[in-house]
């Protein structure tokens, strides 16, 4: 009887272990919508010297024209100067594919896919100088993205992700930090870089979306100091007198992660197996 009981316990453990390995398939067929626009901004004087143009309907079906694709700054009182601007070149992206493929080791990955394209048209602007800071310039802006991943029967709730940007219009007098491409490149700092990575779970799979761009990353401490933020800041610099496009990229990945219920079944199976072994030795 003892041997018979142990056999039943082992069998139960095997059944539970088998049940724990039954999982839903990974979802590979995805596409996305991505709408982007500036929803807030301030200048260095706080006097409303920023011009916002090119309205964007960021939230589909919501308030129309709830953002703008272009911000311009700098006075034009002299023919020697023109306005600089920051522009969303792709404010509306609809139904762009970002399908997953099995790349081995339990990991699924999309190809790197184009997301929002921004351009800083960095021109010599007419400004005043106050306490070493350029006046009549952009000081900060909020770029808001409406993002939705879509798959038949598994559409994810749309996200509204604000990316907070601090901007420093540098003075073009001398090389102001090591590695500057021109006399003194302008500085953009993203103050909430954690928003560039997002994750969600469906059934037994954890999906992660990563947003990145060439030239965007951790900046030198000297650059962070010029921007008036702490060391280790995250952003990019743009050379004077040039158009600087910044193409953001998207990467979607998925990896199997057993659900708590599956882990519980696995634990019960191991307990049953161990209990049977003790009975056999009794």
C-alpha positions in Angstrom: 0.0 0.0 0.0 2.8 2.4 0.7 4.3 1.8 -2.7 0.9 2.2 -4.3 0.3 5.5 -2.5 3.8 6.8 -3.6 3.1 5.9 -7.2 -0.2 7.9 -7.1 1.6 10.9 -5.6 4.3 10.8 -8.3 1.7 10.6 -11.0 -0.2 13.6 -9.5 3.0 15.5 -9.5 3.7 14.7 -13.1 0.2 15.8 -14.1 0.6 19.1 -12.3 4.0 19.7 -13.8 2.5 19.1 -17.2 -0.4 21.4 -16.6 2.0 24.2 -15.5 3.7 24.0 -19.0 0.4 24.7 -20.9 0.5 28.3 -21.9 -1.0 30.7 -24.5 0.9 31.4 -27.6 2.8 34.6 -28.0 1.1 37.3 -30.1 3.3 38.2 -33.0 0.9 40.1 -35.3 1.1 43.8 -34.1 0.7 47.2 -35.6 0.6 50.6 -34.0 -0.9 54.1 -34.2 1.3 57.0 -33.0 0.2 60.7 -32.9 2.6 63.3 -31.6 2.5 67.0 -30.9 3.6 69.7 -28.5 1.1 70.4 -25.7 3.0 72.8 -23.5 6.0 75.1 -23.7 7.7 78.0 -22.0 10.3 80.5 -23.2 13.3 81.8 -21.2 11.4 85.0 -20.3 8.0 83.5 -19.8 6.6 86.3 -22.0 4.9 84.2 -24.7 7.6 84.6 -27.4 7.1 81.1 -28.7 5.0 80.6 -31.9 3.1 77.3 -32.1 1.8 76.3 -35.6 0.6 73.2 -37.5 -2.2 71.9 -35.3 -2.3 68.2 -34.6 -5.3 66.1 -33.4 -3.3 64.0 -31.0 -6.2 62.1 -29.4 -8.4 60.5 -32.1 -12.1 61.3 -31.5 -11.2 63.7 -28.7 -10.6 67.4 -28.7 -9.6 68.4 -32.2 -6.3 70.1 -32.7 -5.1 69.5 -29.1 -1.4 70.0 -29.9 1.0 71.5 -32.4 3.7 70.1 -34.6 6.0 73.1 -34.7 7.4 75.5 -32.2 9.4 78.6 -33.3 11.4 81.2 -31.4 13.8 84.1 -31.7 12.9 87.6 -33.0 13.2 88.6 -36.7 13.8 92.3 -36.3 17.0 92.1 -38.3 17.6 90.4 -41.7 20.7 88.8 -40.2 18.5 86.6 -38.0 15.8 84.0 -38.5 13.7 81.9 -36.1 14.9 78.5 -34.9 12.2 75.9 -34.6 11.5 72.4 -33.3 9.2 70.3 -35.6 7.4 67.0 -35.5 7.8 65.9 -39.1 5.6 62.8 -38.6 2.8 63.9 -36.3 0.4 61.1 -37.5 1.5 57.5 -38.0 -1.3 55.0 -38.6 -1.4 51.2 -38.8 2.4 50.7 -39.0 3.5 47.0 -38.7 5.7 45.9 -35.8 5.4 42.1 -36.0 7.4 39.8 -33.8 9.6 36.9 -34.9 11.2 34.1 -32.9 14.9 35.0 -32.4 15.7 32.0 -30.2 16.3 31.5 -26.5 12.6 32.1 -25.7 12.8 35.7 -27.0 10.6 37.2 -29.7 11.6 40.5 -31.3 10.3 42.9 -34.0 12.6 44.6 -36.5 13.6 48.1 -35.5 10.8 50.3 -36.8 10.6 54.1 -37.4 8.6 56.1 -34.9 8.3 59.9 -34.5 10.7 62.1 -36.5 11.7 65.4 -35.0 13.9 68.1 -36.5 15.7 71.0 -34.8 16.3 73.8 -37.3 19.1 75.5 -35.3 19.6 79.0 -36.7 21.4 82.1 -35.3 18.5 84.0 -33.7 18.3 87.5 -32.5 18.3 87.5 -28.7 19.2 89.5 -25.7 21.5 88.2 -23.0 20.5 88.3 -19.3 22.7 86.7 -16.7 24.5 84.7 -19.4 21.3 83.2 -20.7 19.8 83.8 -24.2 16.5 85.6 -24.0 13.5 85.2 -26.4 14.3 81.5 -26.7 12.6 78.2 -26.1 13.1 77.1 -22.4 11.1 73.9 -22.2 8.4 71.9 -24.0 6.2 68.9 -23.5 5.9 66.4 -26.4 2.8 64.3 -26.0 2.5 60.9 -27.8 -0.8 59.0 -28.2 0.3 55.5 -28.7 -1.7 52.3 -29.3 -0.5 48.8 -30.1 -3.1 46.8 -32.0 -3.6 43.1 -32.7 -6.8 41.2 -33.6 -8.6 40.6 -30.3 -5.7 42.0 -28.2 -5.6 45.8 -28.7 -3.8 47.5 -25.8 -5.3 50.5 -24.1 -4.0 53.6 -25.7 -1.3 55.5 -23.8 -0.7 59.2 -23.5 3.0 59.7 -22.8 4.3 63.2 -22.2 8.1 63.6 -22.8 9.4 66.6 -20.8 12.1 68.5 -22.6 14.4 71.2 -21.2 16.2 73.3 -23.9 19.3 75.4 -23.6 19.9 78.0 -26.4 23.7 78.5 -26.0 25.6 81.6 -26.9 27.7 81.3 -30.0 30.8 82.9 -28.6 33.3 80.1 -28.0 33.6 76.4 -27.6 31.6 75.8 -24.5 31.9 72.0 -23.8 34.2 69.2 -25.1 33.1 67.6 -28.3 30.9 70.4 -29.5 30.5 70.2 -33.3 30.2 74.0 -33.6 31.2 77.0 -31.4 28.5 75.9 -28.9 25.9 73.3 -29.7 22.4 73.7 -28.3 21.2 71.2 -25.7 18.1 69.2 -25.3 17.5 67.2 -22.0 14.7 64.7 -21.6 13.9 64.9 -17.9 11.8 61.7 -17.8 13.8 59.1 -19.8 12.0 56.3 -18.0 9.0 57.0 -20.3 11.1 55.6 -23.2 10.5 52.0 -22.0 7.1 50.5 -21.4 5.9 46.9 -20.6 2.7 45.0 -20.4 1.7 41.3 -19.8 -0.8 39.2 -21.8 -1.3 35.6 -20.7 2.1 34.1 -20.2 4.2 36.7 -22.1 5.7 40.0 -21.0 6.0 42.5 -23.9 8.4 45.4 -23.8 8.5 48.5 -26.0 11.7 50.4 -26.2 12.1 53.9 -27.8 15.5 55.2 -28.8 17.3 57.4 -31.3 20.9 57.7 -32.6 22.6 60.5 -30.7 20.2 60.5 -27.8 21.7 59.2 -24.6 23.5 60.1 -21.4 25.3 63.4 -21.8 28.7 64.5 -20.6 28.6 66.1 -17.1 29.9 69.4 -18.6 26.9 69.5 -20.9 24.5 68.7 -18.1 26.0 71.6 -16.1 25.5 74.0 -18.9 21.9 72.9 -19.1 21.5 73.5 -15.4 20.6 69.9 -14.5 22.3 67.2 -12.5 25.1 65.0 -13.9 24.1 61.9 -15.8 21.3 63.8 -17.7 19.8 62.2 -20.8 19.3 64.0 -24.1 21.2 65.3 -27.2 23.1 68.3 -28.6 22.5 70.0 -32.0 25.1 72.0 -34.0 24.5 75.7 -34.8 23.4 76.6 -38.3 22.1 73.1 -39.3 19.0 71.1 -39.6 19.3 68.2 -37.0 16.8 65.4 -37.7 16.2 62.9 -34.8 14.5 59.7 -35.9 13.1 57.9 -33.0 13.0 54.1 -33.4 10.7 51.4 -31.8 11.6 47.9 -30.8 9.0 45.5 -29.4 10.1 42.3 -27.7 8.3 39.4 -25.8 9.5 36.8 -23.4 7.6 33.9 -21.7 6.9 34.6 -18.0 4.9 31.9 -16.1 1.8 33.3 -14.5 1.4 33.0 -10.7 -1.2 30.3 -11.1 1.2 28.3 -13.2 4.0 28.7 -10.6 1.5 27.5 -8.0 0.7 24.4 -10.0 4.4 23.8 -10.4 5.0 24.1 -6.6 2.1 21.7 -5.9 3.6 19.2 -8.3 6.9 19.3 -6.6 5.3 19.0 -3.2 3.4 16.0 -4.3 6.5 14.4 -5.7 8.5 15.0 -2.5 5.7 13.8 -0.3 5.5 10.5 -2.3 9.3 10.0 -1.9 9.0 10.3 1.9 6.2 7.8 1.9 8.3 5.3 -0.1 11.1 5.6 2.5 8.8 5.1 5.4 
